[in-house]
Amino acid sequence: MEYLKYFLYLILALGGFFIGYLYYKKSATTRVNNATEKAEKLISDAKLKEKELLLKAQDKAFHIIEDAKKEEANRRHEINQQRQRLEQRETAFSQKLLDLQEKQQGLYDKVNEVQEIKEKIKKIKEDQEEKLTEISKLSREEAKEVLIKKIEENSAEDLMVRVNKLENDVEETINEKAKDMMALAMQRMVSNYTVELTTTTIDLPSDEMKGRIIGREGRNIKAIENMTGVEIIVDDTPNAITVSSFSLIRRHIAKKTLDYLIKDGRIHPTKIEDAVENAKKDIALDIKKAGEEAMYEVGVTGFDPKLIQILGRLKYRTSYGQNALRHSIEVAHLAAMLAEELGADVTLAKKGGLLHDIGKAVDHEVQGNHTEIGRDIAKKFNLPAEIIAPIETHHDDKPATLISVIVKVADAISSARPGARNDNYENYLQRLEELEKIALTFEGVEKVYAIQAGREVRVFVEPNTINDLQSHNLARDIAKKIENELKYPGEIKVNVIREMRVTEYAR
């Protein structure tokens, strides 16, 4: 029974295996058939796409060929047109060449005719000269000389009259043109004049401030006067004091010093020294700013900053009462207008006019007149010769260049306007400067201030060089030299000040 049972299991297993094999075979056959169909379909589709691509390529090639044919036809047409135009031009050129040859031949014929006529005229002239020589018994050269002398004698007076008339007409025309140009420049350049005085009024918050400025026994006011070189006038004018000095820069330093002290409220010698130093720094900044503003107003650039600083110092310099910086700016504008009318370089004219009086900025510190000093300054800063020339020659009778002439004329226009300058004021300033220069010539003198309209000279000496006895002798020597070299009304007080300061620090 057991064997039968195992046999049945074996039969069932074989049957199942056979059935599974048949199912697998059928399934595999089905998959193979499906794959075959898909492959055939893909091949068919690929063949269709290949046919479509071939058709498209053929169409594209056909269109390219058609376009190429059209382009070739167009080019051929253009070439034919160009060839026709060239043939037409060649025909026209050949015709013009023929016409030119005919005209040239006609000119040759006329030249020959003219030459024949000249020969005939020459022969006739020679025959006439021979006949004249036979009649007058003179050679050709002698007859020519007689004829020229006769013409000169008859026409000399008329020629002179004509020449004089032409010269007068030309001179009048030139003068009128010059006057018109200067009048036009003066009308275009109109500026106000403010004559610089020798005093400056300072407003005070109260009359009590006057006493604080004077200080105990006048020590504050004396310190301010000694440090700034001005004279401070305290009178009955309410809420105001007056600063007097012929030097514009000293007055401004003193004014700024007093402004600092009044604002601070504490007034004593130490504060005064600090205020003077601050005022000097402010003036230095103002000088630099004034130089830069002058260049901007005139419209020039390219100057060295140190030269601009020197230019700004002209703000605190006057010439016959006329502010030197405003005068220089005005001359620059006038020179530019004249240069524009004359066709000269406007930029060079501006620069030459602006710097023509640059020597006046330091003429009280350097030996020589302001034209020589200005020339040396210009050379030091490597300015071109076209700018140096007007600086050096604007007071000469014969300026070297056109720009020099223009600057000289502009300088004269600016200086000669009514009210621009005051000769008496300049003479007064010159006398005060001479007073200071005389005192500075002595050894041991540190600084000198002329005050009270030139009636007093304050001389500060070096305490280590000059002793008290020498101070007395120095005052007498300065007074004698002033008496011998200057002419002045009344008397001048020479005040020699010897101040000894000893400083030590506690550490």
FENURKA-V716009 format. One record per residue. N is the residue number from 0. RES is the residue in one small letter. SS is DSSP state (2 for helix, 1 for strand, 0 for the rest). BURIAL is + if it has 24 or more other ideal C-beta (glycine too) atoms within 12 Angstrom, else -. D_CENTER is the distance of its C-alpha to the mean C-alpha in Angstrom with 2 decimals. Layout:
BEGIN
N/RES/SS/BURIAL/D_CENTER
N/RES/SS/BURIAL/D_CENTER
END
This chain:
BEGIN
0/m/0/-/135.31
1/e/2/-/132.42
2/y/2/-/132.10
3/l/2/-/132.29
4/k/2/-/129.55
5/y/2/-/127.28
6/f/2/-/128.12
7/l/2/-/127.12
8/y/2/-/123.82
9/l/2/-/123.22
10/i/2/-/124.06
11/l/2/-/121.72
12/a/2/-/118.94
13/l/2/-/119.42
14/g/2/-/119.53
15/g/2/-/116.28
16/f/2/-/114.68
17/f/2/-/115.84
18/i/2/-/114.65
19/g/2/-/111.21
20/y/2/-/111.03
21/l/2/-/111.83
22/y/2/-/109.20
23/y/2/-/106.55
24/k/2/-/107.46
25/k/2/-/107.23
26/s/2/-/103.88
27/a/2/-/102.51
28/t/2/-/103.76
29/t/2/-/102.07
30/r/2/-/98.72
31/v/2/-/99.04
32/n/2/-/99.79
33/n/2/-/96.82
34/a/2/-/94.49
35/t/2/-/95.88
36/e/2/-/95.31
37/k/2/-/91.69
38/a/2/-/91.06
39/e/2/-/92.59
40/k/2/-/90.46
41/l/2/-/87.27
42/i/2/-/88.24
43/s/2/-/88.95
44/d/2/-/85.66
45/a/2/-/83.81
46/k/2/-/85.56
47/l/2/-/84.63
48/k/2/-/80.95
49/e/2/-/81.10
50/k/2/-/82.49
51/e/2/-/79.80
52/l/2/-/77.01
53/l/2/-/78.62
54/l/2/-/78.80
55/k/2/-/75.14
56/a/2/-/74.10
57/q/2/-/76.22
58/d/2/-/74.65
59/k/2/-/71.11
60/a/2/-/71.97
61/f/2/-/73.47
62/h/2/-/70.33
63/i/2/-/68.11
64/i/2/-/70.41
65/e/2/-/70.32
66/d/2/-/66.51
67/a/2/-/66.36
68/k/2/-/68.78
69/k/2/-/66.76
70/e/2/-/63.50
71/e/2/-/65.31
72/a/2/-/66.70
73/n/2/-/63.25
74/r/2/-/61.83
75/r/2/-/64.76
76/h/2/-/64.17
77/e/2/-/60.50
78/i/2/-/61.46
79/n/2/-/64.06
80/q/2/-/61.56
81/q/2/-/59.03
82/r/2/-/61.87
83/q/2/-/62.97
84/r/2/-/59.42
85/l/2/-/59.19
86/e/2/-/62.61
87/q/2/-/61.59
88/r/2/-/58.40
89/e/2/-/60.46
90/t/2/-/62.97
91/a/2/-/60.30
92/f/2/-/58.67
93/s/2/-/62.09
94/q/2/-/62.73
95/k/2/-/59.39
96/l/2/-/60.13
97/l/2/-/63.50
98/d/2/-/62.02
99/l/2/-/59.47
100/q/2/-/62.24
101/e/2/-/64.23
102/k/2/-/61.29
103/q/2/-/60.68
104/q/2/-/64.34
105/g/2/-/64.19
106/l/2/-/61.24
107/y/2/-/63.21
108/d/2/-/66.11
109/k/2/-/64.00
110/v/2/-/62.47
111/n/2/-/65.99
112/e/2/-/67.02
113/v/2/-/64.06
114/q/2/-/64.92
115/e/2/-/68.52
116/i/2/-/67.48
117/k/2/-/65.25
118/e/2/-/68.19
119/k/2/-/70.42
120/i/2/-/67.91
121/k/2/-/67.53
122/k/2/-/71.30
123/i/2/-/71.71
124/k/2/-/69.04
125/e/2/-/70.78
126/d/2/-/74.11
127/q/2/-/72.72
128/e/2/-/71.17
129/e/2/-/74.54
130/k/2/-/76.31
131/l/2/-/73.83
132/t/2/-/74.27
133/e/2/-/78.05
134/i/2/-/77.91
135/s/2/-/75.48
136/k/0/-/76.51
137/l/0/-/72.74
138/s/0/-/70.89
139/r/2/-/67.99
140/e/2/-/65.38
141/e/2/-/67.12
142/a/2/-/67.25
143/k/2/-/63.56
144/e/2/-/62.69
145/v/2/-/64.98
146/l/2/-/63.41
147/i/2/-/59.82
148/k/2/-/60.84
149/k/2/-/62.57
150/i/2/-/59.53
151/e/2/-/57.30
152/e/2/-/59.81
153/n/2/-/60.08
154/s/2/-/56.35
155/a/2/-/54.75
156/e/2/-/54.73
157/d/2/-/53.44
158/l/2/-/50.65
159/m/2/-/49.55
160/v/2/-/49.59
161/r/2/-/47.56
162/v/2/-/44.99
163/n/2/-/44.67
164/k/2/-/44.32
165/l/2/-/41.58
166/e/2/-/39.71
167/n/2/-/40.10
168/d/2/-/39.05
169/v/2/-/35.90
170/e/2/-/35.04
171/e/2/-/35.70
172/t/2/-/33.61
173/i/2/-/30.63
174/n/2/-/31.06
175/e/2/-/31.37
176/k/2/-/28.28
177/a/2/-/26.27
178/k/2/-/27.78
179/d/2/-/27.01
180/m/2/+/23.32
181/m/2/+/23.06
182/a/2/-/25.23
183/l/2/-/23.17
184/a/2/+/19.91
185/m/2/+/21.96
186/q/2/-/23.52
187/r/2/-/20.36
188/m/0/+/18.90
189/v/0/-/21.80
190/s/0/+/21.70
191/n/0/-/24.58
192/y/0/-/25.65
193/t/0/-/27.18
194/v/0/-/28.79
195/e/0/+/28.94
196/l/0/-/32.61
197/t/0/+/34.38
198/t/1/+/35.99
199/t/1/+/35.15
200/t/1/-/37.82
201/i/1/+/38.36
202/d/1/-/40.53
203/l/0/+/43.37
204/p/0/-/45.27
205/s/0/-/48.54
206/d/0/-/50.17
207/e/2/-/51.63
208/m/2/+/48.16
209/k/2/+/48.32
210/g/2/-/51.29
211/r/2/+/49.64
212/i/2/+/46.59
213/i/2/+/49.00
214/g/0/+/51.05
215/r/2/-/54.44
216/e/2/-/55.02
217/g/2/-/51.35
218/r/2/-/50.16
219/n/2/+/47.22
220/i/2/+/45.79
221/k/2/+/46.31
222/a/2/+/44.51
223/i/2/+/41.49
224/e/2/+/41.45
225/n/2/+/41.88
226/m/2/+/39.16
227/t/2/+/36.49
228/g/0/+/37.52
229/v/0/+/37.96
230/e/1/+/41.06
231/i/1/+/42.19
232/i/1/+/44.37
233/v/0/+/46.91
234/d/0/-/48.93
235/d/0/-/50.94
236/t/0/-/47.97
237/p/0/-/48.67
238/n/0/-/46.33
239/a/1/+/43.68
240/i/1/+/42.90
241/t/1/+/40.58
242/v/1/+/38.20
243/s/1/+/37.94
244/s/0/+/35.66
245/f/0/+/33.65
246/s/0/+/30.93
247/l/2/+/28.59
248/i/2/+/27.79
249/r/2/+/31.53
250/r/2/+/32.37
251/h/2/+/29.99
252/i/2/+/31.39
253/a/2/+/34.87
254/k/2/+/34.23
255/k/2/+/32.95
256/t/2/+/35.90
257/l/2/+/38.34
258/d/2/+/36.86
259/y/2/+/37.44
260/l/2/+/40.94
261/i/2/+/41.91
262/k/2/-/40.80
263/d/2/-/42.70
264/g/0/-/45.72
265/r/0/-/46.82
266/i/0/+/46.28
267/h/0/-/47.50
268/p/2/-/46.09
269/t/2/-/45.13
270/k/2/+/43.26
271/i/2/+/41.62
272/e/2/-/40.28
273/d/2/-/38.86
274/a/2/+/37.31
275/v/2/+/35.66
276/e/2/-/34.16
277/n/2/-/32.86
278/a/2/+/31.43
279/k/2/+/29.59
280/k/2/-/28.12
281/d/2/-/27.04
282/i/2/+/25.43
283/a/2/-/23.52
284/l/2/-/22.22
285/d/2/+/21.44
286/i/2/+/19.48
287/k/2/+/17.28
288/k/2/-/16.93
289/a/2/+/16.18
290/g/2/+/13.23
291/e/2/+/11.80
292/e/2/-/12.74
293/a/2/+/11.19
294/m/2/+/7.61
295/y/2/-/8.77
296/e/2/-/10.46
297/v/2/+/7.92
298/g/0/-/5.63
299/v/0/+/2.32
300/t/0/-/3.78
301/g/0/-/6.29
302/f/0/+/8.22
303/d/0/-/11.95
304/p/2/-/13.74
305/k/2/-/16.09
306/l/2/+/13.59
307/i/2/+/12.39
308/q/2/+/16.18
309/i/2/+/16.79
310/l/2/+/14.27
311/g/2/+/16.16
312/r/2/+/19.39
313/l/2/+/18.73
314/k/2/+/19.82
315/y/2/+/23.27
316/r/0/+/23.33
317/t/1/+/24.64
318/s/1/+/25.15
319/y/0/+/28.32
320/g/0/+/28.12
321/q/1/+/24.57
322/n/1/+/22.20
323/a/2/+/19.73
324/l/2/+/16.77
325/r/2/+/17.47
326/h/2/+/17.92
327/s/2/+/14.54
328/i/2/+/12.84
329/e/2/+/15.30
330/v/2/+/14.71
331/a/2/+/10.96
332/h/2/+/12.26
333/l/2/+/15.18
334/a/2/+/13.46
335/a/2/+/11.42
336/m/2/+/14.88
337/l/2/+/16.71
338/a/2/+/14.53
339/e/2/-/15.12
340/e/2/+/18.78
341/l/2/+/19.08
342/g/0/-/17.44
343/a/0/+/14.91
344/d/0/+/11.39
345/v/2/+/9.51
346/t/2/+/5.92
347/l/2/+/7.96
348/a/2/+/9.87
349/k/2/+/7.47
350/k/2/+/6.67
351/g/2/+/10.39
352/g/2/+/11.60
353/l/2/+/10.25
354/l/2/+/11.77
355/h/0/+/14.72
356/d/0/+/17.18
357/i/2/+/16.14
358/g/2/+/19.66
359/k/2/+/21.33
360/a/2/+/20.47
361/v/0/+/23.08
362/d/0/+/25.11
363/h/0/+/28.11
364/e/0/-/28.16
365/v/0/-/27.51
366/q/0/-/29.60
367/g/0/-/28.26
368/n/0/-/26.46
369/h/2/+/22.91
370/t/2/+/21.59
371/e/2/+/23.25
372/i/2/+/22.15
373/g/2/+/18.48
374/r/2/+/18.90
375/d/2/+/20.59
376/i/2/+/17.98
377/a/2/+/15.21
378/k/2/-/17.76
379/k/2/-/18.65
380/f/0/+/15.26
381/n/0/-/15.26
382/l/0/+/12.37
383/p/0/-/12.93
384/a/2/-/15.54
385/e/2/+/13.53
386/i/2/+/11.72
387/i/2/+/15.05
388/a/2/+/17.05
389/p/2/+/15.98
390/i/2/+/16.27
391/e/2/+/19.72
392/t/2/+/21.05
393/h/0/+/20.00
394/h/0/+/23.63
395/d/0/-/25.33
396/d/0/-/27.58
397/k/0/-/26.29
398/p/0/+/22.54
399/a/0/-/22.03
400/t/0/+/19.37
401/l/2/+/18.44
402/i/2/+/15.00
403/s/2/+/17.20
404/v/2/+/19.56
405/i/2/+/17.07
406/v/2/+/15.75
407/k/2/+/19.44
408/v/2/+/20.53
409/a/2/+/17.98
410/d/2/+/19.10
411/a/2/+/22.67
412/i/2/+/22.32
413/s/2/+/20.94
414/s/2/+/23.61
415/a/2/-/26.50
416/r/0/+/26.59
417/p/0/-/29.95
418/g/0/-/29.97
419/a/0/+/26.55
420/r/0/+/28.16
421/n/0/-/31.56
422/d/2/-/33.01
423/n/2/-/35.95
424/y/2/-/33.84
425/e/2/+/31.80
426/n/2/-/35.08
427/y/2/+/36.46
428/l/2/+/33.58
429/q/2/+/33.88
430/r/2/+/37.60
431/l/2/+/37.10
432/e/2/+/34.60
433/e/2/+/37.15
434/l/2/+/39.84
435/e/2/+/37.95
436/k/2/+/37.11
437/i/2/+/40.80
438/a/2/+/42.00
439/l/2/+/39.52
440/t/0/-/40.97
441/f/0/+/44.18
442/e/0/-/44.86
443/g/0/+/45.11
444/v/1/+/42.83
445/e/1/+/40.51
446/k/1/-/38.64
447/v/1/+/39.20
448/y/1/+/38.69
449/a/1/+/39.54
450/i/1/+/40.86
451/q/2/+/43.06
452/a/2/+/41.17
453/g/2/+/41.84
454/r/0/-/45.55
455/e/1/+/45.36
456/v/1/+/43.63
457/r/1/+/43.82
458/v/1/+/43.80
459/f/1/+/43.71
460/v/1/+/45.33
461/e/0/-/45.65
462/p/0/-/49.14
463/n/0/-/49.86
464/t/0/-/49.23
465/i/0/+/50.73
466/n/0/-/54.11
467/d/2/-/55.63
468/l/2/-/57.33
469/q/2/-/54.26
470/s/2/+/52.34
471/h/2/-/54.82
472/n/2/-/54.47
473/l/2/+/50.66
474/a/2/+/50.72
475/r/2/-/53.06
476/d/2/+/51.00
477/i/2/+/47.75
478/a/2/+/49.62
479/k/2/-/51.08
480/k/2/+/47.77
481/i/2/+/46.26
482/e/2/-/49.33
483/n/2/-/49.00
484/e/2/-/45.28
485/l/0/+/44.32
486/k/0/-/45.70
487/y/0/+/45.96
488/p/0/-/48.40
489/g/0/-/50.83
490/e/0/-/50.62
491/i/0/+/48.09
492/k/1/-/49.23
493/v/1/+/48.23
494/n/1/+/48.52
495/v/1/+/48.42
496/i/1/+/48.15
497/r/1/+/49.36
498/e/0/-/49.05
499/m/0/-/50.59
500/r/0/-/49.71
501/v/0/-/51.61
502/t/0/-/50.44
503/e/0/-/52.63
504/y/0/-/52.62
505/a/0/-/55.72
506/r/0/-/55.75
END
